[in-house]
Amino acid sequence: MAIVAERASVSKPTLIRIERGDPGVAAGQLCQSSFCAWMIDRLADLADARNDPVGLQLERREPPERIRGREGGAWKGK
């Protein structure tokens, strides 16, 4: 662990936070430490939209209908 932290230019506590999945870790630190640990290919999995169930669910929803309220500057209510 000390070798990876040194090569990635991060502290040991930061590397531990990365391993635990702390969302407060900077993306650059995550990428650099992944590269130094020979795990750079795993970042592609992390960024793959197919691994985002919430994003996929939102994508499947129908977009809201556009509400038009003003035409020609005057309000035409129903």
matplotlib code that plots the C-alpha trace (Angstrom):
import matplotlib.pyplot as plt

x = [0.0, 2.8, 4.4, 1.1, 0.5, 4.0, 3.8, 0.3, 1.5, -1.3, -1.1, -1.8, -5.1, -6.2, -5.5, -7.5, -10.4, -10.1, -10.2, -13.3, -15.1, -15.2, -17.1, -15.1, -11.9, -10.9, -11.3, -7.7, -6.5, -8.7, -7.4, -3.7, -3.9, -5.8, -3.1, -0.3, -2.1, -2.5, -6.3, -6.8, -9.1, -11.6, -12.2, -13.9, -16.4, -17.0, -17.8, -19.9, -23.5, -24.7, -23.6, -25.8, -29.2, -30.6, -29.4, -30.9, -34.2, -34.3, -33.4, -36.4, -38.9, -41.0, -39.8, -42.4, -44.7, -43.7, -46.2, -46.9, -48.4, -47.5, -48.0, -47.2, -46.4, -50.0, -51.2, -53.9, -55.3, -57.9]
y = [0.0, 2.4, 1.9, 2.6, 5.7, 7.0, 6.4, 8.0, 11.0, 10.5, 9.9, 6.5, 7.8, 9.0, 5.7, 4.0, 6.4, 5.4, 1.7, 2.3, 4.1, 7.5, 9.9, 12.8, 11.7, 13.8, 12.1, 12.8, 11.0, 8.0, 7.8, 8.3, 5.6, 3.2, 3.7, 3.0, -0.1, -1.5, -1.1, 1.6, -0.7, -0.8, 3.0, 2.2, 0.0, 2.8, 5.3, 2.9, 4.1, 0.5, 0.3, 3.2, 1.8, 5.2, 6.9, 4.1, 4.4, 8.1, 7.6, 5.3, 7.8, 9.8, 13.4, 15.9, 17.6, 21.1, 23.5, 26.6, 29.4, 32.5, 33.1, 36.5, 37.9, 37.6, 35.0, 32.8, 30.7, 28.0]
z = [0.0, 0.8, -2.6, -4.4, -2.3, -3.0, -6.7, -6.9, -4.9, -2.3, 1.4, 2.9, 4.5, 1.1, -0.4, 2.3, 1.6, -2.1, -1.3, 0.9, -1.9, -0.1, -2.5, -1.2, -2.9, -5.9, -9.3, -10.1, -7.0, -7.9, -11.5, -10.5, -7.8, -10.1, -12.7, -10.2, -8.9, -12.5, -12.2, -14.8, -16.8, -13.9, -14.4, -17.7, -15.8, -13.3, -16.1, -18.1, -18.3, -18.2, -14.6, -13.5, -12.6, -11.6, -14.8, -16.9, -15.1, -15.7, -19.3, -19.8, -18.5, -20.9, -21.1, -19.7, -22.2, -23.0, -21.4, -23.5, -21.6, -23.6, -27.2, -28.7, -25.3, -24.0, -21.6, -23.0, -20.2, -20.6]

ax = plt.figure().add_subplot(projection="3d")
ax.plot(x, y, z, "-o")
ax.set_aspect("equal")
plt.show()
